[in-house]
Amino acid sequence: MTWQDLFMIKVIFGDSRNMRELTDESISLVLTSPPYYNAPFGFPDLFPSYSAYLDLLRDVGREVYKSLEKGESRSLRHC
């Protein structure tokens, strides 16, 4: 195995609720920064309700969990 194999970085732009580009347990780290419910920055109708916002976070979390290799890190950044 070469160092290139160990340090491959791939950036995928898409919807984190359905990461079909990834196979289960195939990645080592996920770092995501979801939108705030109460500060949509120019998108006042981004979420129709707080329940819809929580559904989005739950769906993303489910995809992240199944995509990560067992024992690896999960980071949901919400600053």
N, C-alpha and C positions, 0 to 999 in steps of 0.2 A: 504494500500500500504506500502511495506517495503522499507527500504533504498536501498536494492539491486535492487528493481524495479526502483528507481529513478536514480541510478548511474550505470546502465548497460553500459558497453563498449564493442563494437564489432568491430573488425578490419577485413576488407574484402580486400583481394588482388585481383585485377582484372582491368578491363578497365573502367575508369571513364566516357567514352563516352556512356556506356550502363550499368547502375547499376540495372539490373533486379532483383538483390537480395533484393532490397528495394521497398517498396510500396510508392506511392506518399504521400508527407507530413508526413513522418514517422520518420524523424530524426531531432535532435536539432542543430547540428553543423557539418559543413564540413570544414576541413582544408586541403588544397592541395597545393602542390608546383610543378607547371608545369615546364617542361624543358625550358631552354632559347633557343630561335631560333638561336642566333649567338654564342652559346657556348655549343655544344652538347656533350662535354666531352667524346671523343673517338667514337662518332657515327656521323661522318661527313655527312652521307646521311640520317640522321633521318627524315628530312623534305625535300621533293623535291622542295618546294618553300615557300616563305613567306605566300602566300595565303593558302597553305595547313596547315601551322602552325596556322594561325588565324582560320581556319575551326576547327581544333582540340580544340582550346580554346573555341570557340563558342559551340561546341558539349558538352564539359565538363560542361560549364556554364549552358546550358539548362538542363542537368541531375541534376546538383546540385540544381538548382532553383526548379524543380518539386519534388525533394526528401525532401526538408526541410519543416518543419512545418511552417505555416504562422507566420510571425513576428519574426522568429529566425535568427541567425547570419550566414553570409556567409563570408568566408575569403579565398581570393585567394592570397597566399603568393608568391611573386616574388622578391626575394632579389638578 
